[in-house]
Amino acid sequence: MRIAVFGGGAWGRALAFALSHKNEVFIVSRQNLKEKLSLLQCPSPVLQVDFQESLKADLFVNAITTSALRGWFESCLLPKNIKMLFACKGIEVESGAFVSDIAQEFLDSTNLCFLAGPSFATEVLQGQSSALSIHSNNKEVAKIFAQCMPDFIKTYIEQDVIGGEIAGAYKNVIAIASGICDGLQLGNNARASLLARGLVEMHRFGAVFGAHMETFLGLSGAGDLFLTASSKLSRNYRVGIALAQNKDIEEILFEIGEVAEGVKTTEALVKIAEKKGIYIPIAQEIFKILKKQSSPQQSLRNLMC
């Protein structure tokens, strides 16, 4: 297959590397990736091409950050019937729209798939084993993308699209909370309690949208949460550690130098929860910290006492 990857960030490059094991891969990005692509140990070359050249591909992977996704679609003239796998996670703050909501405004919903599960770009680039879920309402299209994955990525096909999206977005918020917990040195017991309650909170939110409990107990939920909320390879976890040091969020994001989706997702979750009357105490406390309405110490005390 010829596959075009939109987005030249760490995750976009990692997926390009993974897919190059069985396919001819192109990548489209605003930044010049020549040097970064030359460092990838790909079985077959991954070439950077312009947008028009990418339209010759058979399949498409979207790794554009969620906050920029709508604007990206509006600036592109994509054929409506293309098959696209979305690797971005998050919720649009202004509208409360999920990635699938945005995508369906521009593409045929029967050709859309959504990637979820525990996966650090660094380890994918090293060819280390991982398991991921591909959520889609069209099993046949999901199977096509699954067959394109390398042998070191085991894929499972799931149909709970909204559950996979909510789990993938929400776990970033809980990862920030976990980072704060560890940054304050509250101990393993506290972190375990926080993650367990976070998983329940994720499902409580998802249930309002018809998401399945099994999704939150599987790779897309618990698997991705446990990974993201326990390692410094996670940008959102590092955001939490820095917040525990009373740094401003603007300073933290500048130091990280990459998008930490959990920051904007927190605001989106709180807005949705207020409208729908959903109890999400962890997300609400993280929102207060980010808006400087509470200190990390006070918010964690509120959650743990």
ZANUGU-942581 format. One record per residue: x, y, z of N, C-alpha, C in turn; residue number from 1. Coordinates in Angstrom, 3 decimals. Layout:
% ZANUGU-942581
ROPA       nu       nv       nw      cau      cav      caw       cu       cv       cw num
ROPA        X        Y        Z        X        Y        Z        X        Y        Z NUM
...
***
This chain:
% ZANUGU-942581
ROPA       nu       nv       nw      cau      cav      caw       cu       cv       cw num
ROPA    0.829   -1.193    0.000    0.000    0.000    0.000    0.874    1.258    0.000   1
ROPA    0.363    2.318   -0.610    0.975    3.633   -0.511    0.205    4.399    0.562   2
ROPA    0.921    4.834    1.589    0.270    5.486    2.725    0.861    6.870    2.929   3
ROPA   -0.003    7.881    3.070    0.429    9.244    3.353    0.113    9.562    4.805   4
ROPA    1.118   10.051    5.523    0.947   10.450    6.922    0.939   11.967    6.992   5
ROPA   -0.128   12.537    7.527   -0.217   13.984    7.707    0.204   14.322    9.134   6
ROPA    1.250   15.139    9.271    1.741   15.525   10.594    3.137   14.997   10.834   7
ROPA    4.093   15.912   11.029    5.489   15.505   11.170    6.008   15.536   12.588   8
ROPA    5.105   15.504   13.578    5.530   15.451   14.969    6.068   14.076   15.327   9
ROPA    6.387   13.889   16.607    6.994   12.632   17.046    6.115   11.428   16.720  10
ROPA    4.821   11.538   16.945    3.928   10.413   16.701    3.734   10.170   15.206  11
ROPA    3.641   11.233   14.431    3.525   11.079   12.984    4.739   10.374   12.404  12
ROPA    5.941   10.766   12.862    7.170   10.122   12.371    7.253    8.667   12.839  13
ROPA    6.805    8.398   14.063    6.840    7.029   14.574    5.921    6.122   13.760  14
ROPA    4.747    6.614   13.421    3.822    5.818   12.616    4.350    5.627   11.194  15
ROPA    4.987    6.661   10.661    5.591    6.530    9.333    6.650    5.436    9.343  16
ROPA    7.474    5.419   10.387    8.492    4.380   10.543    7.847    2.997   10.623  17
ROPA    6.824    2.868   11.479    6.176    1.572   11.662    5.549    1.073   10.363  18
ROPA    4.855    1.945    9.684    4.148    1.554    8.458    5.103    1.259    7.308  19
ROPA    6.332    1.795    7.380    7.307    1.577    6.302    7.797    0.130    6.242  20
ROPA    7.486   -0.671    7.261    7.903   -2.079    7.262    7.154   -2.900    6.213  21
ROPA    5.952   -2.448    5.854    5.159   -3.223    4.892    4.628   -2.379    3.738  22
ROPA    4.894   -1.082    3.765    4.253   -0.196    2.798    5.201    0.879    2.282  23
ROPA    4.770    1.555    1.240    5.472    2.737    0.727    4.858    3.942    1.424  24
ROPA    5.671    4.685    2.164    5.131    5.733    3.035    5.646    7.115    2.641  25
ROPA    4.711    8.082    2.641    5.026    9.488    2.433    4.587   10.249    3.683  26
ROPA    5.213   11.367    3.944    4.817   12.181    5.081    4.693   13.634    4.648  27
ROPA    3.668   14.303    5.148    3.397   15.698    4.793    3.482   16.529    6.060  28
ROPA    4.286   17.572    6.041    4.460   18.416    7.220    4.886   19.812    6.801  29
ROPA    4.524   20.799    7.623    4.939   22.178    7.349    6.429   22.366    7.617  30
ROPA    7.000   21.571    8.512    8.427   21.690    8.819    9.266   20.806    7.902  31
ROPA   10.491   21.189    7.709   11.406   20.399    6.886   11.896   19.206    7.713  32
ROPA   11.547   18.007    7.271   11.859   16.798    8.037   13.046   16.020    7.488  33
ROPA   13.751   16.607    6.537   14.829   15.864    5.868   15.813   15.251    6.859  34
ROPA   16.288   16.053    7.801   17.281   15.556    8.762   16.671   14.513    9.699  35
ROPA   15.451   14.770   10.185   14.810   13.841   11.114   14.480   12.506   10.443  36
ROPA   14.038   12.565    9.194   13.716   11.329    8.481   14.959   10.520    8.170  37
ROPA   16.076   11.218    7.971   17.330   10.509    7.669   17.812    9.684    8.855  38
ROPA   17.342   10.035   10.056   17.747    9.311   11.256   16.917    8.055   11.511  39
ROPA   15.785    7.956   10.823   14.931    6.790   11.015   15.530    5.561   10.336  40
ROPA   15.566    4.464   11.046   16.082    3.210   10.484   14.939    2.442    9.822  41
ROPA   14.420    3.015    8.738   13.240    2.444    8.078   13.629    1.335    7.107  42
ROPA   12.844    0.263    7.033   13.083   -0.799    6.055   13.011   -0.276    4.621  43
ROPA   12.093    0.678    4.403   12.010    1.349    3.103   11.932    2.843    3.374  44
ROPA   12.464    3.681    2.490   12.549    5.124    2.746   11.177    5.760    2.989  45
ROPA   11.119    6.678    3.914    9.943    7.505    4.121   10.259    8.875    3.538  46
ROPA    9.490    9.282    2.551    9.777   10.516    1.832    8.814   11.621    2.229  47
ROPA    9.339   12.830    2.381    8.469   13.975    2.600    8.020   14.515    1.257  48
ROPA    6.711   14.698    1.110    6.153   15.182   -0.155    5.194   16.335    0.142  49
ROPA    4.784   17.029   -0.917    3.807   18.094   -0.710    2.400   17.506   -0.694  50
ROPA    1.441   18.344   -0.373    0.070   17.861   -0.192   -0.486   17.217   -1.455  51
ROPA   -0.308   17.849   -2.601   -0.859   17.314   -3.847   -0.263   15.951   -4.182  52
ROPA    1.028   15.791   -3.948    1.680   14.509   -4.219    1.134   13.425   -3.295  53
ROPA    0.789   13.799   -2.066    0.296   12.813   -1.098   -1.048   12.218   -1.494  54
ROPA   -1.819   12.935   -2.307   -3.144   12.464   -2.686   -3.097   11.241   -3.602  55
ROPA   -1.894   10.869   -4.057   -1.734    9.662   -4.871   -1.731    8.395   -4.014  56
ROPA   -1.733    8.561   -2.688   -1.682    7.408   -1.780   -2.997    6.636   -1.794  57
ROPA   -2.931    5.402   -1.303   -4.119    4.554   -1.187   -4.826    4.759    0.147  58
ROPA   -4.025    4.996    1.185   -4.543    5.162    2.534   -3.903    6.394    3.173  59
ROPA   -4.575    6.933    4.207   -4.091    8.154    4.837   -4.130    8.013    6.357  60
ROPA   -3.110    8.564    6.993   -3.020    8.580    8.452   -2.921   10.028    8.900  61
ROPA   -3.741   10.406    9.875   -3.769   11.799   10.318   -3.218   11.916   11.738  62
ROPA   -2.079   12.598   11.883   -1.456   12.815   13.191   -1.373   14.303   13.507  63
ROPA   -2.320   15.079   12.966   -2.397   16.516   13.250   -2.968   16.699   14.649  64
ROPA   -2.426   17.617   15.428   -2.949   17.843   16.771   -4.414   18.270   16.718  65
ROPA   -5.201   17.808   17.680   -6.650   18.012   17.647   -7.038   19.482   17.591  66
ROPA   -6.328   20.324   18.312   -6.669   21.747   18.339   -6.521   22.412   16.976  67
ROPA   -5.711   21.834   16.094   -5.483   22.410   14.759   -6.216   21.646   13.667  68
ROPA   -6.940   20.588   14.041   -7.497   19.669   13.041   -8.548   20.311   12.145  69
ROPA   -9.473   21.050   12.729  -10.531   21.665   11.921   -9.945   22.653   10.911  70
ROPA   -9.030   23.498   11.382   -8.393   24.460   10.486   -7.626   23.768    9.377  71
ROPA   -7.006   22.641    9.702   -6.260   21.884    8.699   -7.207   21.357    7.628  72
ROPA   -8.321   20.796    8.041   -9.298   20.293    7.078   -9.813   21.424    6.185  73
ROPA  -10.081   22.573    6.783  -10.620   23.700    6.023   -9.629   24.232    5.001  74
ROPA   -8.348   24.037    5.259   -7.322   24.527    4.330   -6.977   23.504    3.249  75
ROPA   -7.465   22.281    3.407   -7.152   21.208    2.443   -8.382   20.864    1.608  76
ROPA   -8.135   20.429    0.415   -9.230   19.940   -0.432   -9.051   18.436   -0.593  77
ROPA   -9.545   17.698    0.388   -9.405   16.244    0.378  -10.608   15.593   -0.291  78
ROPA  -10.387   14.558   -1.090  -11.519   13.791   -1.622  -12.323   13.216   -0.462  79
ROPA  -13.634   13.325   -0.513  -14.479   12.940    0.619  -14.458   11.446    0.907  80
ROPA  -14.115   10.641   -0.110  -14.226    9.183    0.047  -12.926    8.494    0.456  81
ROPA  -11.888    9.247    0.814  -10.622    8.600    1.163  -10.739    7.853    2.492  82
ROPA   -9.878    6.851    2.671   -9.830    6.066    3.908   -8.758    6.662    4.814  83
ROPA   -9.152    7.042    6.026   -8.212    7.731    6.911   -8.239    7.145    8.316  84
ROPA   -7.036    6.931    8.859   -6.840    6.490   10.234   -6.366    7.690   11.056  85
ROPA   -7.100    8.022   12.110   -6.756    9.167   12.943   -5.935    8.716   14.145  86
ROPA   -4.779    9.350   14.323   -3.884    9.015   15.430   -3.829   10.138   16.459  87
ROPA   -4.641   11.184   16.262   -4.672   12.302   17.208   -5.722   12.037   18.290  88
ROPA   -5.476   12.604   19.477   -6.364   12.382   20.613   -6.673   13.712   21.276  89
ROPA   -7.928   13.931   21.599   -8.287   15.167   22.270   -9.694   15.597   21.919  90
ROPA  -10.096   16.728   22.457  -11.429   17.289   22.236  -11.268   18.767   21.898  91
ROPA  -11.991   19.235   20.918  -11.922   20.640   20.520  -12.548   21.509   21.614  92
ROPA  -11.773   22.435   22.147  -12.224   23.227   23.292  -13.441   24.085   22.951  93
ROPA  -13.387   24.787   21.832  -14.435   25.760   21.502  -15.806   25.107   21.326  94
ROPA  -15.844   23.959   20.669  -17.118   23.325   20.326  -17.449   22.093   21.159  95
ROPA  -16.437   21.505   21.812  -16.650   20.245   22.516  -16.709   19.066   21.568  96
ROPA  -16.292   19.270   20.322  -16.353   18.202   19.322  -15.216   17.207   19.502  97
ROPA  -15.529   15.935   19.313  -14.505   14.895   19.316  -13.880   14.829   17.922  98
ROPA  -12.760   14.123   17.815  -12.075   14.006   16.530  -13.022   13.445   15.467  99
ROPA  -13.805   12.441   15.839  -14.732   11.837   14.873  -15.791   12.831   14.413 100
ROPA  -16.230   13.724   15.304  -17.213   14.743   14.922  -16.638   15.670   13.853 101
ROPA  -15.397   16.095   14.082  -14.741   16.993   13.122  -14.530   16.269   11.797 102
ROPA  -14.027   15.049   11.874  -13.714   14.290   10.661  -14.944   14.072    9.788 103
ROPA  -16.078   13.797   10.418  -17.296   13.498    9.667  -17.873   14.716    8.962 104
ROPA  -17.408   15.895    9.323  -17.837   17.097    8.606  -17.163   17.204    7.243 105
ROPA  -16.039   16.489    7.084  -15.242   16.645    5.867  -15.068   15.350    5.074 106
ROPA  -15.244   14.190    5.731  -15.014   12.905    5.078  -16.190   11.967    5.286 107
ROPA  -16.269   10.967    4.423  -17.304    9.937    4.536  -17.075    9.132    5.813 108
ROPA  -18.061    9.105    6.702  -17.900    8.469    8.010  -17.643    6.967    7.921 109
ROPA  -18.029    6.344    6.818  -17.836    4.895    6.682  -16.387    4.516    6.394 110
ROPA  -15.537    5.497    6.136  -14.129    5.218    5.808  -13.160    5.695    6.885 111
ROPA  -13.676    5.940    8.087  -12.847    6.508    9.144  -12.490    5.482   10.210 112
ROPA  -11.247    5.527   10.675  -10.771    4.660   11.746  -10.001    5.515   12.759 113
ROPA   -9.923    5.015   13.999   -9.303    5.791   15.073   -8.395    4.883   15.898 114
ROPA   -7.139    5.287   16.010   -6.118    4.487   16.681   -6.075    4.827   18.167 115
ROPA   -5.980    3.799   19.004   -5.930    4.017   20.447   -5.107    2.916   21.099 116
ROPA   -4.647    3.211   22.333   -3.902    2.202   23.080   -2.548    2.697   23.519 117
ROPA   -1.896    1.946   24.385   -0.608    2.378   24.963    0.514    2.380   23.943 118
ROPA    1.076    3.559   23.694    2.100    3.650   22.633    2.914    4.920   22.764 119
ROPA    4.132    4.808   23.222    5.062    5.930   23.196    5.777    5.941   21.858 120
ROPA    5.863    7.111   21.241    6.521    7.233   19.944    7.960    6.721   20.006 121
ROPA    8.653    7.013   21.101   10.055    6.606   21.244   10.218    5.100   21.112 122
ROPA    9.338    4.336   21.747    9.455    2.882   21.715    9.013    2.302   20.376 123
ROPA    8.030    2.935   19.736    7.631    2.501   18.393    8.799    2.687   17.431 124
ROPA    9.516    3.807   17.569   10.666    4.072   16.705   11.802    3.076   16.924 125
ROPA   11.795    2.411   18.065   12.799    1.393   18.357   12.318   -0.007   17.975 126
ROPA   11.111   -0.082   17.428   10.565   -1.375   17.014   10.182   -2.266   18.174 127
ROPA    9.931   -1.678   19.343    9.547   -2.470   20.501    8.073   -2.871   20.419 128
ROPA    7.766   -4.008   20.975    6.420   -4.575   20.860    5.374   -3.701   21.543 129
ROPA    4.215   -3.634   20.918    3.073   -2.941   21.515    1.790   -3.502   20.915 130
ROPA    0.691   -3.212   21.582   -0.630   -3.633   21.097   -1.538   -2.413   21.054 131
ROPA   -2.264   -2.252   19.974   -3.117   -1.090   19.780   -4.495   -1.516   19.290 132
ROPA   -5.461   -0.643   19.507   -6.817   -0.875   19.006   -7.115    0.078   17.853 133
ROPA   -7.798   -0.438   16.850   -8.305    0.395   15.768   -9.823    0.393   15.892 134
ROPA  -10.386    1.543   16.244  -11.833    1.664   16.403  -12.448    2.174   15.106 135
ROPA  -13.515    1.532   14.682  -14.183    1.968   13.451  -15.582    1.355   13.382 136
ROPA  -16.473    2.054   12.716  -17.800    1.500   12.440  -17.785    0.615   11.203 137
ROPA  -16.636    0.573   10.529  -16.487   -0.242    9.325  -15.343   -1.227    9.545 138
ROPA  -15.669   -2.465    9.875  -14.645   -3.462   10.183  -13.719   -3.729    9.003 139
ROPA  -14.247   -3.674    7.795  -13.438   -3.987    6.617  -12.337   -2.945    6.408 140
ROPA  -12.665   -1.682    6.598  -11.648   -0.635    6.473  -10.637   -0.761    7.602 141
ROPA  -11.116   -1.066    8.810  -10.210   -1.242    9.949   -9.231   -2.384    9.688 142
ROPA   -9.710   -3.461    9.060   -8.846   -4.598    8.749   -7.741   -4.202    7.771 143
ROPA   -8.065   -3.332    6.829   -7.062   -2.883    5.857   -5.923   -2.171    6.581 144
ROPA   -6.277   -1.259    7.493   -5.236   -0.545    8.244   -4.470   -1.501    9.157 145
ROPA   -5.179   -2.451    9.763   -4.525   -3.410   10.662   -3.483   -4.228    9.913 146
ROPA   -3.791   -4.619    8.690   -2.866   -5.426    7.892   -1.623   -4.644    7.474 147
ROPA   -1.709   -3.315    7.533   -0.565   -2.476    7.157    0.432   -2.309    8.298 148
ROPA    0.014   -2.669    9.510    0.885   -2.483   10.665    2.018   -3.506   10.674 149
ROPA    3.170   -3.137   11.245    4.309   -4.060   11.287    4.062   -5.192   12.273 150
ROPA    4.893   -6.218   12.208    4.720   -7.382   13.074    4.894   -7.055   14.551 151
ROPA    5.628   -5.988   14.866    5.840   -5.681   16.288    4.677   -4.902   16.908 152
ROPA    3.653   -4.561   16.109    2.448   -3.934   16.644    1.260   -4.880   16.430 153
ROPA    0.730   -5.408   17.509   -0.435   -6.282   17.430   -1.686   -5.406   17.490 154
ROPA   -2.582   -5.575   16.544   -3.761   -4.715   16.465   -5.040   -5.485   16.747 155
ROPA   -5.949   -4.816   17.426   -7.280   -5.343   17.718   -8.299   -4.397   17.108 156
ROPA   -9.323   -4.933   16.484  -10.349   -4.113   15.851  -11.545   -3.982   16.794 157
ROPA  -11.911   -2.750   17.088  -13.017   -2.456   18.000  -14.005   -1.522   17.294 158
ROPA  -15.254   -1.525   17.767  -16.269   -0.683   17.140  -16.742    0.475   18.018 159
ROPA  -16.254    0.554   19.243  -16.671    1.622   20.150  -15.852    2.879   19.871 160
ROPA  -16.213    3.580   18.810  -15.447    4.753   18.382  -15.429    5.826   19.462 161
ROPA  -16.588    6.177   19.993  -16.646    7.254   20.986  -15.919    6.860   22.265 162
ROPA  -16.011    5.579   22.649  -15.303    5.119   23.838  -13.801    5.222   23.680 163
ROPA  -13.308    4.807   22.518  -11.884    4.893   22.247  -11.391    6.330   22.250 164
ROPA  -12.210    7.226   21.699  -11.823    8.641   21.661  -11.786    9.261   23.050 165
ROPA  -12.828    8.993   23.837  -12.887    9.582   25.174  -11.762    9.046   26.044 166
ROPA  -11.515    7.746   25.962  -10.422    7.160   26.746   -9.087    7.776   26.358 167
ROPA   -8.844    7.915   25.057   -7.582    8.461   24.577   -7.373    9.912   24.958 168
ROPA   -8.468   10.666   25.039   -8.372   12.081   25.424   -8.279   12.234   26.936 169
ROPA   -9.118   11.509   27.653   -9.228   11.683   29.105   -7.975   11.224   29.847 170
ROPA   -7.344   10.166   29.349   -6.169    9.643   30.062   -5.056   10.677   30.151 171
ROPA   -4.996   11.623   29.219   -3.980   12.666   29.272   -4.194   13.596   30.467 172
ROPA   -5.454   13.825   30.810   -5.784   14.668   31.959   -5.409   13.954   33.257 173
ROPA   -5.738   12.674   33.336   -5.386   11.897   34.529   -3.868   11.774   34.642 174
ROPA   -3.175   11.728   33.508   -1.706   11.672   33.528   -1.116   12.942   34.130 175
ROPA   -1.731   14.099   33.853   -1.277   15.347   34.482   -1.450   15.242   35.996 176
ROPA   -2.596   14.735   36.435   -2.850   14.573   37.870   -1.834   13.624   38.489 177
ROPA   -1.509   12.550   37.782   -0.538   11.583   38.283    0.840   12.213   38.408 178
ROPA    1.213   13.036   37.437    2.492   13.732   37.496    2.569   14.671   38.683 179
ROPA    1.464   15.355   38.965    1.415   16.234   40.133    1.592   15.419   41.409 180
ROPA    0.893   14.299   41.470    0.972   13.415   42.636    2.414   12.971   42.895 181
ROPA    3.101   12.558   41.852    4.497   12.125   42.004    5.420   13.307   42.252 182
ROPA    5.110   14.448   41.626    5.929   15.641   41.833    5.874   16.128   43.270 183
ROPA    4.736   15.899   43.913    4.572   16.279   45.315    5.048   15.176   46.259 184
ROPA    5.506   14.059   45.664    6.033   12.923   46.428    5.012   12.388   47.432 185
ROPA    3.779   12.194   46.938    2.720   11.692   47.806    2.742   10.173   47.959 186
ROPA    3.544    9.496   47.144    3.729    8.064   47.323    2.952    7.194   46.344 187
ROPA    3.295    5.910   46.329    2.683    4.944   45.419    1.215    4.692   45.734 188
ROPA    0.871    4.657   47.023   -0.517    4.419   47.407   -1.432    5.501   46.841 189
ROPA   -0.992    6.743   46.981   -1.802    7.867   46.507   -1.966    7.812   44.991 190
ROPA   -0.857    7.530   44.279   -0.948    7.482   42.819   -1.871    6.362   42.363 191
ROPA   -1.768    5.179   42.986   -2.629    4.056   42.614   -4.104    4.399   42.836 192
ROPA   -4.388    5.066   43.946   -5.764    5.481   44.226   -6.259    6.470   43.185 193
ROPA   -5.389    7.398   42.843   -5.746    8.423   41.856   -6.040    7.807   40.496 194
ROPA   -5.212    6.858   40.058   -5.413    6.235   38.758   -6.681    5.385   38.734 195
ROPA   -6.933    4.669   39.819   -8.146    3.851   39.878   -9.385    4.726   39.806 196
ROPA   -9.375    5.809   40.547  -10.514    6.730   40.520  -10.594    7.454   39.173 197
ROPA   -9.434    7.695   38.583   -9.421    8.321   37.266  -10.068    7.444   36.211 198
ROPA   -9.817    6.147   36.308  -10.418    5.207   35.354  -11.938    5.203   35.500 199
ROPA  -12.413    5.247   36.736  -13.855    5.315   36.980  -14.430    6.618   36.434 200
ROPA  -13.694    7.702   36.640  -14.150    9.012   36.153  -14.236    9.036   34.626 201
ROPA  -13.246    8.452   33.969  -13.257    8.366   32.508  -14.498    7.641   32.022 202
ROPA  -14.804    6.509   32.674  -15.970    5.724   32.248  -17.272    6.465   32.546 203
ROPA  -17.331    7.143   33.690  -18.547    7.896   34.039  -18.842    8.941   32.959 204
ROPA  -17.797    9.613   32.524  -17.949   10.614   31.457  -18.359    9.923   30.158 205
ROPA  -17.657    8.840   29.807  -17.929    8.150   28.552  -19.309    7.541   28.476 206
ROPA  -19.821    7.070   29.616  -21.131    6.420   29.629  -22.236    7.359   29.170 207
ROPA  -22.068    8.642   29.427  -23.060    9.636   28.999  -23.164    9.677   27.475 208
ROPA  -22.070    9.331   26.797  -22.045    9.340   25.335  -22.251    7.946   24.737 209
ROPA  -22.587    6.966   25.587  -22.846    5.617   25.098  -21.621    4.744   24.960 210
ROPA  -20.488    5.150   25.542  -19.264    4.347   25.470  -19.407    3.082   26.308 211
ROPA  -18.672    2.031   25.934  -18.771    0.732   26.605  -17.734    0.597   27.711 212
ROPA  -18.122   -0.010   28.809  -17.202   -0.250   29.920  -15.983   -1.042   29.471 213
ROPA  -16.178   -2.026   28.576  -15.071   -2.877   28.120  -13.952   -2.054   27.487 214
ROPA  -14.304   -0.958   26.841  -13.300   -0.104   26.203  -12.373    0.504   27.245 215
ROPA  -12.928    0.917   28.369  -12.128    1.557   29.411  -11.300    0.554   30.207 216
ROPA  -11.681   -0.713   30.144  -10.917   -1.754   30.833   -9.838   -2.355   29.933 217
ROPA   -9.851   -1.988   28.659   -8.925   -2.586   27.694   -7.760   -1.686   27.329 218
ROPA   -7.196   -1.934   26.151   -6.019   -1.198   25.687   -6.263    0.301   25.588 219
ROPA   -7.433    0.676   25.073   -7.715    2.097   24.837   -7.865    2.877   26.125 220
ROPA   -8.343    2.210   27.184   -8.567    2.877   28.450   -7.467    2.619   29.450 221
ROPA   -7.600    1.515   30.201   -6.635    1.200   31.260   -5.213    1.084   30.714 222
ROPA   -5.054    0.440   29.568   -3.716    0.254   29.005   -3.014    1.564   28.739 223
ROPA   -3.702    2.478   28.054   -3.106    3.764   27.719   -2.948    4.644   28.957 224
ROPA   -3.909    4.546   29.889   -3.825    5.325   31.114   -2.613    4.932   31.950 225
ROPA   -2.435    3.617   32.168   -1.324    3.157   32.999    0.023    3.566   32.403 226
ROPA    0.114    3.547   31.079    1.357    3.947   30.418    1.600    5.446   30.578 227
ROPA    0.610    6.226   30.180    0.772    7.674   30.106    0.928    8.319   31.479 228
ROPA    0.355    7.696   32.487    0.343    8.298   33.819    1.469    7.809   34.717 229
ROPA    2.473    7.141   34.148    3.508    6.559   35.008    4.924    6.667   34.445 230
ROPA    5.125    7.476   33.404    6.443    7.538   32.785    6.779    8.954   32.344 231
ROPA    8.033    9.331   32.493    8.481   10.640   32.045    8.583   10.733   30.523 232
ROPA    8.360    9.623   29.828    8.246    9.682   28.373    6.933   10.359   27.972 233
ROPA    6.005   10.434   28.916    4.708   11.065   28.679    4.797   12.568   28.887 234
ROPA    4.424   13.339   27.868    4.451   14.795   27.980    3.481   15.293   29.053 235
ROPA    2.316   14.669   29.118    1.313   15.112   30.081    1.738   14.816   31.516 236
ROPA    2.364   13.681   31.721    2.904   13.345   33.041    3.972   14.370   33.446 237
ROPA    4.821   14.760   32.489    5.861   15.752   32.779    5.244   17.127   33.080 238
ROPA    4.131   17.433   32.427    3.422   18.672   32.744    3.006   18.663   34.210 239
ROPA    2.484   17.530   34.670    2.061   17.426   36.062    3.212   17.587   37.039 240
ROPA    4.337   16.954   36.742    5.510   17.084   37.613    5.935   18.547   37.714 241
ROPA    5.940   19.243   36.584    6.346   20.654   36.579    5.331   21.534   37.303 242
ROPA    4.047   21.215   37.187    3.030   21.975   37.911    3.220   21.830   39.417 243
ROPA    3.642   20.648   39.842    3.905   20.409   41.263    5.045   21.290   41.772 244
ROPA    5.880   21.763   40.851    6.981   22.665   41.205    6.552   24.131   41.108 245
ROPA    5.223   24.319   40.948    4.617   25.662   40.892    5.078   26.488   39.694 246
ROPA    5.411   25.816   38.593    5.752   26.523   37.361    4.468   26.907   36.622 247
ROPA    4.526   27.996   35.858    3.391   28.396   35.029    3.263   27.457   33.840 248
ROPA    2.038   27.229   33.408    1.812   26.283   32.315    2.478   26.758   31.025 249
ROPA    2.531   28.068   30.802    3.170   28.568   29.579    4.656   28.223   29.584 250
ROPA    5.295   28.377   30.715    6.709   28.042   30.852    6.923   26.538   30.650 251
ROPA    6.033   25.740   31.205    6.156   24.287   31.111    6.073   23.825   29.654 252
ROPA    5.081   24.320   28.940    4.895   23.904   27.546    6.056   24.368   26.673 253
ROPA    6.613   25.529   26.985    7.777   26.005   26.240    8.964   25.070   26.465 254
ROPA    9.167   24.645   27.701   10.278   23.755   28.020   10.107   22.387   27.371 255
ROPA    8.879   21.883   27.341    8.624   20.576   26.726    8.819   20.652   25.209 256
ROPA    8.374   21.738   24.617    8.597   21.960   23.195    7.693   21.173   22.274 257
ROPA    6.718   20.464   22.839    5.756   19.705   22.043    4.369   19.890   22.641 258
ROPA    3.356   19.505   21.889    1.981   19.644   22.358    1.700   18.620   23.452 259
ROPA    1.111   19.084   24.544    0.602   18.191   25.588   -0.916   18.308   25.548 260
ROPA   -1.561   17.367   24.865   -2.998   17.458   24.584   -3.857   17.588   25.835 261
ROPA   -3.377   17.058   26.958   -4.181   17.067   28.162   -4.525   18.450   28.668 262
ROPA   -3.706   19.448   28.344   -3.937   20.808   28.831   -5.242   21.363   28.262 263
ROPA   -5.400   21.304   26.952   -6.629   21.811   26.340   -7.798   20.853   26.557 264
ROPA   -7.512   19.563   26.616   -8.581   18.592   26.846   -9.247   18.817   28.191 265
ROPA   -8.464   19.211   29.203   -9.028   19.480   30.521  -10.133   20.516   30.448 266
ROPA   -9.863   21.604   29.747  -10.863   22.665   29.615  -12.098   22.170   28.868 267
ROPA  -11.882   21.394   27.824  -13.005   20.862   27.045  -13.873   19.943   27.899 268
ROPA  -13.242   19.080   28.680  -13.988   18.156   29.539  -14.834   18.902   30.558 269
ROPA  -14.249   19.920   31.188  -14.971   20.674   32.204  -16.177   21.393   31.602 270
ROPA  -16.005   21.956   30.416  -17.124   22.641   29.753  -18.255   21.672   29.446 271
ROPA  -17.899   20.499   28.921  -18.917   19.498   28.594  -19.601   19.002   29.860 272
ROPA  -18.818   18.740   30.901  -19.369   18.227   32.158  -20.337   19.214   32.788 273
ROPA  -20.027   20.499   32.700  -20.917   21.522   33.262  -22.251   21.547   32.530 274
ROPA  -22.197   21.383   31.208  -23.432   21.391   30.416  -24.285   20.156   30.675 275
ROPA  -23.627   19.008   30.869  -24.348   17.745   30.982  -24.484   17.256   32.429 276
ROPA  -23.919   17.977   33.361  -24.045   17.599   34.755  -23.294   16.326   35.118 277
ROPA  -22.065   16.184   34.624  -21.262   14.987   34.886  -20.272   15.293   36.008 278
ROPA  -20.153   14.378   36.943  -19.250   14.538   38.087  -17.847   14.101   37.687 279
ROPA  -16.922   15.064   37.556  -15.540   14.750   37.145  -14.556   15.506   38.054 280
ROPA  -14.441   15.099   39.306  -13.635   15.861   40.275  -12.160   15.991   39.922 281
ROPA  -11.548   14.958   39.356  -10.120   15.041   39.041   -9.876   16.068   37.942 282
ROPA  -10.628   15.968   36.863  -10.480   16.922   35.766  -10.757   18.346   36.240 283
ROPA  -11.741   18.513   37.121  -12.073   19.851   37.612  -10.938   20.444   38.444 284
ROPA  -10.282   19.614   39.250   -9.166   20.125   40.047   -7.960   20.470   39.159 285
ROPA   -7.713   19.667   38.129   -6.616   19.985   37.202   -6.914   21.289   36.467 286
ROPA   -8.165   21.492   36.112   -8.567   22.741   35.454   -8.292   23.939   36.370 287
ROPA   -8.626   23.806   37.641   -8.386   24.892   38.599   -6.898   25.213   38.710 288
ROPA   -6.071   24.174   38.711   -4.618   24.380   38.782   -4.123   25.120   37.549 289
ROPA   -4.569   24.668   36.378   -4.129   25.278   35.123   -4.560   26.746   35.033 290
ROPA   -5.719   27.060   35.616   -6.235   28.433   35.581   -5.792   29.243   36.799 291
ROPA   -4.913   28.648   37.614   -4.362   29.311   38.808   -5.447   29.674   39.818 292
ROPA   -6.504   28.849   39.835   -7.566   29.034   40.813   -7.316   28.191   42.064 293
ROPA   -6.312   27.324   41.984   -5.954   26.461   43.103   -4.496   26.067   42.951 294
ROPA   -3.857   25.735   44.044   -2.479   25.245   43.991   -2.487   23.730   43.834 295
ROPA   -1.420   23.159   43.285   -1.340   21.690   43.197   -1.504   21.032   44.567 296
ROPA   -0.921   21.632   45.585   -1.024   21.062   46.932   -2.472   21.040   47.420 297
ROPA   -3.198   22.136   47.220   -4.578   22.212   47.683   -5.484   21.271   46.890 298
ROPA   -5.293   21.218   45.572   -6.141   20.368   44.739   -5.951   18.890   45.054 299
ROPA   -4.704   18.463   45.225   -4.472   17.061   45.569   -4.997   16.754   46.953 300
ROPA   -4.943   17.715   47.863   -5.517   17.527   49.195   -7.031   17.347   49.087 301
ROPA   -7.661   18.144   48.204   -9.097   18.025   47.993   -9.477   16.649   47.469 302
ROPA   -8.613   16.106   46.599   -8.908   14.810   45.989   -8.604   13.636   46.917 303
ROPA   -7.577   13.769   47.735   -7.120   12.630   48.512   -7.604   12.626   49.954 304
ROPA   -8.220   13.721   50.421   -8.667   13.781   51.820  -10.196   13.773   51.903 305
***
